[in-house]
């Protein structure tokens, strides 16, 4: 009986290590994918509804995020024997709902400098303005908050923590999370996130903030093990800049 239990534990341990290897390698491969499609965006841009930021480009949203950071990782996750439905199977009670709404509002406050101009443009806009506003409201959820938090926190960080402990898991996941931002910003950024070709501005404008943000998200994931909380905070932070991009508003 003890031998059977030990064998079962050994098999689970090996499975966990194999999964960690697969997803870590994929996270490194993903950085290469981001670089490839960033070059495509440079030469064949397809901005959604004329958005001013490359993060609202068809190539970026559909391929970099939805295909390669959402569908393919979930396909791998499913092939490894997991149920995708388990990711979202979380009991929603009053405290959780308050935490989710609070995180979303807190995230939005961090970019509240956009609010006044967004209000002005929307108040004086036409039907197309409202369409752009709605798309800008939805995009951060489907192309950033959901795919990034499921892959980097729910899938990757959980396995890193199990293998190496919480501190290393949060740190290394945050490093990989920040790193995938580098190719696109180095090739395409122009503004608050840095300037294309200027490594220092990219490091200070994107990589360092993304790393710190990753640490915060990683801690929240470690503390609450609730994917909707980290999705809400991430969505809140990205929403106003996304709307501003669709409405051609600069900070």
C-alpha positions in Angstrom: 0.0 0.0 0.0 2.8 2.4 0.9 4.7 1.5 -2.2 1.6 2.2 -4.3 1.1 5.6 -2.6 4.8 6.5 -3.2 4.5 5.5 -6.8 1.4 7.7 -7.2 3.1 10.7 -5.6 6.2 10.1 -7.9 4.0 10.1 -11.0 2.2 13.3 -9.9 5.5 15.0 -9.2 6.9 14.0 -12.6 3.7 15.2 -14.4 3.9 18.5 -12.6 7.6 18.9 -13.6 6.8 18.0 -17.2 4.0 20.6 -17.3 6.3 23.2 -15.8 8.9 22.5 -18.5 6.3 22.7 -21.2 4.8 26.0 -20.1 8.1 27.6 -19.3 9.5 26.8 -22.7 6.3 28.1 -24.3 6.6 31.4 -22.4 10.1 31.8 -23.9 8.8 30.8 -27.4 6.0 33.3 -26.9 8.5 36.2 -26.6 9.8 35.2 -30.1 6.2 35.1 -31.4 5.7 38.7 -30.1 8.8 39.8 -31.9 7.8 38.2 -35.2 4.3 39.8 -35.2 5.7 43.1 -34.1 7.7 43.2 -37.3 4.5 42.4 -39.2 2.8 45.3 -37.5 5.6 47.6 -38.5 5.2 46.8 -42.2 1.5 45.9 -42.4 -0.4 47.7 -39.7 -4.1 47.0 -39.3 -5.3 49.3 -36.5 -8.8 48.4 -35.2 -11.2 51.3 -36.0 -8.1 53.5 -36.6 -6.8 53.1 -33.1 -3.6 55.0 -32.4 -1.8 52.4 -30.4 -0.3 49.2 -31.8 -1.9 47.2 -28.9 -5.2 47.8 -30.6 -4.0 46.4 -34.0 -5.6 43.3 -35.5 -2.3 41.5 -35.6 -1.6 42.2 -32.0 -5.1 41.4 -30.7 -6.0 38.4 -32.7 -2.6 36.7 -33.2 -0.2 37.8 -30.4 -2.9 37.7 -27.7 -6.0 35.6 -28.6 -4.3 32.9 -30.6 -0.9 32.5 -29.1 -1.6 33.5 -25.5 -5.1 32.2 -25.1 -6.2 29.5 -27.4 -2.8 27.6 -27.8 -1.9 27.6 -24.1 -5.5 26.4 -23.3 -5.2 23.7 -26.0 -1.9 22.5 -24.4 -3.5 22.7 -20.9 -6.4 20.5 -22.1 -4.1 18.1 -23.8 -2.2 17.7 -20.5 -5.4 16.3 -19.0 -6.9 19.4 -17.3 -10.4 20.8 -17.7 -10.6 24.3 -19.0 -13.9 24.8 -17.1 -12.0 24.4 -13.8 -10.2 27.8 -14.5 -13.4 29.7 -14.1 -15.1 27.4 -11.5 -14.9 29.9 -8.6 -17.5 30.4 -6.0 -18.7 34.0 -6.1 -19.8 35.4 -2.8 -20.3 38.9 -1.5 -16.7 39.4 -0.4 -15.3 38.1 -3.7 -17.6 40.4 -5.7 -16.6 43.4 -3.7 -12.9 42.5 -4.1 -13.3 42.1 -7.9 -15.2 45.4 -8.3 -12.7 47.1 -5.9 -9.7 45.9 -7.9 -11.2 47.0 -11.2 -11.9 50.5 -9.8 -8.5 50.7 -8.2 -6.8 49.8 -11.5 -8.9 52.5 -13.3 -7.8 55.1 -10.8 -4.2 54.6 -11.7 -4.9 55.9 -15.3 -7.6 58.4 -14.3 -5.7 61.2 -16.1 -7.5 60.0 -19.3 -11.0 60.5 -17.9 -11.6 64.2 -18.5 -10.6 64.0 -22.2 -12.5 60.7 -22.7 -15.7 62.3 -21.2 -15.3 65.4 -23.4 -14.8 63.4 -26.6 -17.7 61.0 -25.8 -20.1 63.8 -24.8 -19.5 65.5 -28.2 -19.2 62.4 -30.3 -21.5 60.6 -32.8 -22.4 56.9 -33.2 -18.9 56.0 -34.4 -17.5 57.5 -31.2 -19.7 55.2 -29.1 -18.7 52.2 -31.2 -15.0 53.1 -30.6 -15.7 53.6 -26.9 -17.4 50.2 -26.6 -14.6 48.4 -28.5 -12.0 50.1 -26.3 -13.9 49.0 -23.3 -14.0 45.3 -24.3 -10.6 44.9 -25.9 -8.5 45.0 -22.6 -10.6 42.1 -21.2 -10.3 39.7 -24.2 -6.8 40.6 -25.4 -5.0 41.4 -22.1 -6.6 40.7 -18.8 -8.0 37.2 -19.4 -5.3 35.6 -21.5 -2.4 37.1 -19.6 -3.7 36.3 -16.1 -4.8 32.7 -17.1 -1.4 31.9 -18.6 1.0 33.8 -16.4 -0.7 33.5 -13.0 -3.1 30.6 -13.1 -1.0 28.2 -15.2 2.6 29.2 -15.0 3.0 30.8 -11.6 1.1 28.0 -9.9 3.5 25.4 -11.2 6.6 27.5 -10.5 5.4 28.0 -6.9 4.8 24.3 -6.5 8.3 23.4 -7.8 10.4 26.3 -6.3 8.3 28.1 -3.7 6.2 31.2 -3.7 8.9 33.9 -3.8 10.7 32.4 -6.8 7.4 31.6 -8.5 6.2 35.2 -8.2 9.6 36.6 -9.2 10.2 34.4 -12.2 6.7 34.7 -13.5 6.9 38.5 -13.2 10.2 38.4 -15.1 8.7 36.4 -17.9 5.6 38.6 -17.9 7.6 41.7 -18.2 9.9 40.2 -20.9 7.1 39.5 -23.4 6.4 43.2 -23.5 9.9 44.0 -24.7 9.9 43.1 -28.4 6.7 45.0 -29.3 7.7 48.1 -27.3 11.3 48.1 -28.6 10.0 47.9 -32.2 6.7 49.9 -32.0 6.4 52.1 -28.9 6.1 55.9 -29.0 5.1 57.6 -25.8 4.6 56.8 -22.2 5.8 53.2 -22.6 9.0 54.3 -24.2 10.3 54.9 -27.7 11.1 52.4 -30.3 14.9 51.7 -30.5 15.6 53.3 -27.2 16.3 50.5 -24.7 16.6 52.7 -21.7 13.1 54.3 -22.3 11.6 50.9 -22.9 13.1 49.5 -19.7 12.0 52.4 -17.6 8.6 53.0 -19.3 7.5 49.4 -19.8 9.7 46.6 -18.5 10.2 47.9 -14.9 6.5 48.9 -14.5 5.3 45.6 -16.0 7.7 43.7 -13.6 6.4 45.5 -10.6 2.8 45.1 -11.8 3.5 41.4 -12.2 4.8 41.1 -8.6 1.5 42.7 -7.4 -0.6 40.4 -9.5 1.5 37.5 -8.5 1.1 38.3 -4.8 -2.7 38.6 -5.2 -2.9 35.3 -7.0 -0.8 33.6 -4.3 -2.9 35.2 -1.6 -6.4 34.6 -2.9 -6.1 32.0 -5.6 -8.9 33.7 -7.4 -8.3 34.4 -11.1 -11.2 37.0 -11.3 -9.4 39.3 -8.8 -6.2 39.5 -10.8 -8.2 39.8 -14.1 -10.2 42.7 -12.6 -7.2 44.6 -11.5 -5.4 44.1 -14.8 -8.6 45.0 -16.8 -9.0 48.2 -14.7 -5.5 49.4 -15.4 -5.7 48.8 -19.2 -9.3 50.0 -19.9 -8.9 53.8 -20.0 -5.7 53.7 -22.2 -7.5 51.3 -24.5 -10.5 53.6 -24.8 -8.2 56.6 -25.3 -6.3 54.8 -28.1 -9.6 54.1 -30.0 -10.7 57.7 -29.5 -7.2 59.1 -30.6 -6.6 60.7 -27.2 -3.0 61.2 -26.0 -2.2 61.5 -22.3 
